[in-house]
């Protein structure tokens, strides 16, 4: 799943274009603005309107279920090595 984050290039511009573009209330004002990854749907509307291109994609490399399984596997392997 793709979500977005605000980089340090954000100037807290006060334009609020990204706030207005986000239909899911995932962005909060600040310097820099912040995107709540739990609310972000990955639509990209905010990134398209950012005047300083400070909003970028962040991709999860593994889904939460797979991450739990991999952690369990690593724990089992570590126990076998002991």
Buried (B, 14 or more C-beta within 10 A) or exposed (E): EEBBBBEEEBEEBEEEBBBEBBEBEBBEEEEBBBBEBEEBBBBBBBBEBBEEEBBEEEEEEEEEEEEEEEEEEEEEEEEEEE
